[in-house]
Amino acid sequence: MSSAHRAESDLHPATHGFELAADAYERGRPDYPADAVAFLVERLDLRPGRTVVDLAAGTGKLTRLLVPTGADVIAVEPIAAMRAKIGSARVLDGTAEAIPLPDASVDAVTVAQAFHWFRADVALREIHRVLRPGSGLALVWNVRDETDPVHAAVSSLLRPIERDVPRRHRRNWLEVVDESALFTPAVRTTFAHEQLVDEDGFVERFMSISFVASAAPDVRERIERELREIAREVAAPIRLPYVTEVYLAFS
């Protein structure tokens, strides 16, 4: 089976929304805080002569922040429209369940805003396969701060159309990694982060969510209209607070 066929078969149907919303994703999604990136660089020992894979790299939000380390950064991403926007690293078509790299060929793997989409048991075996012994795996998420009234309002708006789409909050990622028995006990570290957006940026932030982007046209129109109503009730620029979670384990 070709890598393209493997990639297609491994993707959840809702990820079609990312193909449709790649532009909005790149413009609307937050980056990652400098202290979280510095933590990754130090703990994963990213430097010239080292190789790091940014798995399910999306449009390269984290990939681009790893390039200045001088490490060989390889972005692996199955969705063509998102791969086309990475541009700052070696880019490969592939999935977490079928990483197109040899055994024991990389020194670190990062997964930003994506591990909840994977078949975790298969993906962890693949990640372990490509990592050299003693190398690090970092799972990263920007988690919306639901105590913030704007985030809370958006969650109330979107929850009825979420359905059974994979989400970060539905799994305990420490347990998921530890149950694989392939890595050292995972450790969770958090960092404060925020995103400042105007009305259009606010709309793109949430219209780029997979189950919104892949919803029926009338649903998308309603969601966009109600997002703009929320945005217009807040002084510009709109502040969106996050907690950036980093889960770290070693092979």
C-alpha positions as CSV (number, residue, x, y, z in Angstrom):
1,M,0.0,0.0,0.0
2,S,1.4,3.4,-0.9
3,S,2.1,6.0,1.8
4,A,-0.7,8.2,0.3
5,H,-3.2,5.4,0.6
6,R,-2.0,4.7,4.2
7,A,-2.4,8.3,5.1
8,E,-5.9,8.5,3.7
9,S,-7.1,5.4,5.5
10,D,-5.6,6.4,8.8
11,L,-7.4,9.8,9.0
12,H,-10.6,10.4,11.0
13,P,-13.3,11.6,8.6
14,A,-13.6,14.9,10.5
15,T,-10.0,15.8,9.5
16,H,-11.5,16.7,6.1
17,G,-12.3,20.0,7.8
18,F,-8.6,20.8,8.0
19,E,-8.2,20.3,4.2
20,L,-11.1,22.9,3.8
21,A,-9.8,25.3,6.4
22,A,-6.0,25.2,6.0
23,D,-5.9,29.0,5.3
24,A,-8.0,29.9,8.2
25,Y,-6.0,27.5,10.4
26,E,-2.7,29.2,9.5
27,R,-4.1,32.7,10.1
28,G,-6.4,31.9,13.1
29,R,-4.6,29.4,15.3
30,P,-2.2,30.5,18.0
31,D,1.5,29.8,18.0
32,Y,3.3,28.5,21.1
33,P,4.8,30.5,24.0
34,A,8.5,31.1,24.0
35,D,9.1,29.5,27.4
36,A,7.4,26.3,26.2
37,V,9.5,26.2,23.1
38,A,12.7,26.9,25.2
39,F,11.6,24.0,27.4
40,L,11.3,21.7,24.4
41,V,14.6,22.8,23.0
42,E,16.4,22.2,26.3
43,R,14.8,18.9,27.3
44,L,14.9,17.4,23.8
45,D,18.4,18.7,23.3
46,L,17.6,20.3,19.9
47,R,20.8,21.6,18.2
48,P,22.9,21.2,15.1
49,G,23.5,17.5,14.4
50,R,20.2,16.4,16.0
51,T,17.1,15.3,14.1
52,V,13.6,16.1,15.3
53,V,10.3,15.0,13.7
54,D,7.3,17.3,14.1
55,L,4.5,14.8,13.6
56,A,1.1,15.9,12.2
57,A,2.8,19.3,11.8
58,G,-0.3,20.9,10.3
59,T,0.6,24.2,8.8
60,G,3.9,24.3,10.7
61,K,2.9,26.4,13.7
62,L,5.4,24.5,15.9
63,T,7.7,23.4,13.1
64,R,8.8,26.9,12.3
65,L,9.7,27.6,16.0
66,L,12.0,24.5,16.1
67,V,14.0,25.5,12.9
68,P,16.2,28.1,14.6
69,T,17.7,25.4,16.9
70,G,19.8,24.3,13.9
71,A,18.5,20.7,14.3
72,D,17.4,18.9,11.2
73,V,13.6,19.5,11.4
74,I,11.3,17.1,9.5
75,A,7.6,17.9,9.3
76,V,5.4,14.9,8.7
77,E,1.8,15.8,7.7
78,P,-0.9,13.8,5.8
79,I,-3.1,16.7,4.6
80,A,-1.8,18.2,1.4
81,A,-3.4,21.7,1.9
82,M,-1.6,22.0,5.3
83,R,1.7,20.5,4.1
84,A,1.8,23.3,1.4
85,K,1.9,26.0,4.1
86,I,4.8,24.6,6.2
87,G,7.7,25.8,4.0
88,S,10.5,26.0,6.6
89,A,11.6,22.4,7.0
90,R,11.9,19.1,5.2
91,V,8.3,18.1,4.7
92,L,7.0,14.5,4.2
93,D,3.6,13.0,3.5
94,G,2.8,10.5,6.3
95,T,0.8,9.7,9.4
96,A,1.6,8.9,13.0
97,E,0.6,5.3,12.3
98,A,2.9,5.0,9.3
99,I,5.9,7.4,9.7
100,P,7.9,7.4,6.5
101,L,11.3,7.1,8.2
102,P,13.7,4.3,9.1
103,D,14.0,2.6,12.5
104,A,16.1,4.5,15.1
105,S,16.6,7.5,12.8
106,V,15.6,10.5,14.9
107,D,16.5,12.1,18.2
108,A,13.1,13.6,19.2
109,V,9.5,13.7,18.2
110,T,7.1,16.5,18.8
111,V,3.3,16.4,18.3
112,A,1.5,19.7,18.6
113,Q,-2.3,20.0,18.8
114,A,-2.7,16.6,17.1
115,F,-2.1,13.5,19.3
116,H,-5.9,13.1,20.1
117,W,-6.4,12.4,16.4
118,F,-4.1,9.4,16.4
119,R,-4.8,5.7,17.1
120,A,-2.6,6.1,20.2
121,D,-1.4,2.5,20.6
122,V,-0.3,2.2,16.9
123,A,1.2,5.7,16.9
124,L,3.2,5.2,20.0
125,R,4.7,2.0,18.6
126,E,5.6,3.9,15.4
127,I,7.1,6.8,17.3
128,H,9.1,4.4,19.5
129,R,10.3,2.7,16.3
130,V,11.8,5.8,14.7
131,L,13.3,7.2,17.9
132,R,16.8,6.3,18.9
133,P,17.1,4.8,22.4
134,G,16.8,7.4,25.1
135,S,15.3,10.0,22.9
136,G,12.3,12.2,23.8
137,L,8.7,12.5,22.8
138,A,6.8,15.7,23.5
139,L,3.0,16.1,23.2
140,V,1.9,19.7,23.1
141,W,-1.5,21.3,23.3
142,N,-2.7,24.9,23.5
143,V,-5.7,24.4,25.8
144,R,-8.4,27.1,25.8
145,D,-8.9,28.6,29.3
146,E,-12.6,27.8,29.9
147,T,-12.7,30.2,32.9
148,D,-12.5,33.0,30.4
149,P,-16.0,34.3,29.5
150,V,-15.2,34.6,25.8
151,H,-13.9,31.0,25.6
152,A,-16.9,29.9,27.7
153,A,-19.3,31.5,25.3
154,V,-17.6,29.9,22.3
155,S,-17.7,26.5,23.9
156,S,-21.4,26.8,24.5
157,L,-21.9,27.7,20.9
158,L,-19.8,24.9,19.5
159,R,-20.6,22.0,21.9
160,P,-23.9,21.0,20.2
161,I,-22.1,20.3,16.9
162,E,-19.0,18.6,18.4
163,R,-20.4,15.1,18.2
164,D,-17.9,12.2,18.7
165,V,-14.9,14.0,17.1
166,P,-11.7,13.2,19.0
167,R,-10.8,16.0,21.5
168,R,-7.9,16.5,23.8
169,H,-10.0,16.6,26.9
170,R,-11.4,13.1,26.4
171,R,-8.3,11.2,27.3
172,N,-5.7,11.2,30.2
173,W,-2.5,11.5,28.2
174,L,-0.2,10.6,31.0
175,E,-2.0,7.3,31.3
176,V,-2.1,6.8,27.5
177,V,1.7,7.2,27.2
178,D,2.4,5.2,30.3
179,E,0.1,2.3,29.4
180,S,2.2,1.7,26.2
181,A,5.1,0.6,28.4
182,L,7.4,2.0,25.6
183,F,8.5,5.2,27.4
184,T,9.6,6.5,30.7
185,P,6.7,7.8,32.9
186,A,5.3,10.9,31.2
187,V,5.6,14.2,33.0
188,R,3.2,17.1,32.4
189,T,4.4,20.8,32.4
190,T,2.2,23.9,31.7
191,F,2.8,27.4,30.5
192,A,0.6,30.4,30.3
193,H,-0.1,31.7,26.8
194,E,-2.5,34.2,25.1
195,Q,-3.5,35.2,21.6
196,L,-4.6,38.7,20.6
197,V,-7.0,38.8,17.6
198,D,-9.3,41.2,15.8
199,E,-12.8,40.2,14.8
200,D,-11.8,38.3,11.7
201,G,-9.0,36.5,13.5
202,F,-11.4,35.5,16.2
203,V,-13.8,34.1,13.6
204,E,-11.0,32.2,11.8
205,R,-9.7,30.8,15.1
206,F,-12.9,28.9,15.6
207,M,-14.1,28.3,12.0
208,S,-10.8,26.4,11.5
209,I,-11.9,23.7,14.1
210,S,-12.4,20.5,12.2
211,F,-16.0,19.8,13.0
212,V,-16.9,23.4,12.3
213,A,-15.1,23.5,8.9
214,S,-16.7,20.2,7.9
215,A,-20.2,21.1,9.0
216,A,-23.1,21.8,6.6
217,P,-23.0,25.2,4.9
218,D,-26.0,26.5,6.8
219,V,-24.4,25.4,10.1
220,R,-21.2,27.2,9.2
221,E,-23.0,30.3,8.3
222,R,-24.9,30.3,11.6
223,I,-21.7,29.7,13.6
224,E,-19.8,32.5,11.9
225,R,-22.7,34.9,12.5
226,E,-22.8,34.0,16.2
227,L,-19.0,34.2,16.5
228,R,-19.1,37.7,15.1
229,E,-21.8,38.6,17.7
230,I,-19.6,37.4,20.5
231,A,-16.6,39.2,19.1
232,R,-18.5,42.5,18.8
233,E,-19.3,42.4,22.5
234,V,-15.6,42.5,23.5
235,A,-13.2,45.4,23.2
236,A,-10.5,44.9,20.5
237,P,-8.1,43.4,20.4
238,I,-9.7,40.3,21.8
239,R,-7.6,38.5,24.3
240,L,-7.8,34.6,24.2
241,P,-6.0,33.0,27.1
242,Y,-4.6,29.4,26.9
243,V,-2.7,26.9,29.1
244,T,0.0,25.3,27.0
245,E,0.4,21.7,28.1
246,V,3.6,19.7,27.4
247,Y,3.8,16.0,28.1
248,L,7.3,14.6,28.0
249,A,8.6,11.0,28.0
250,F,11.7,9.2,26.8
251,S,12.2,6.0,24.9
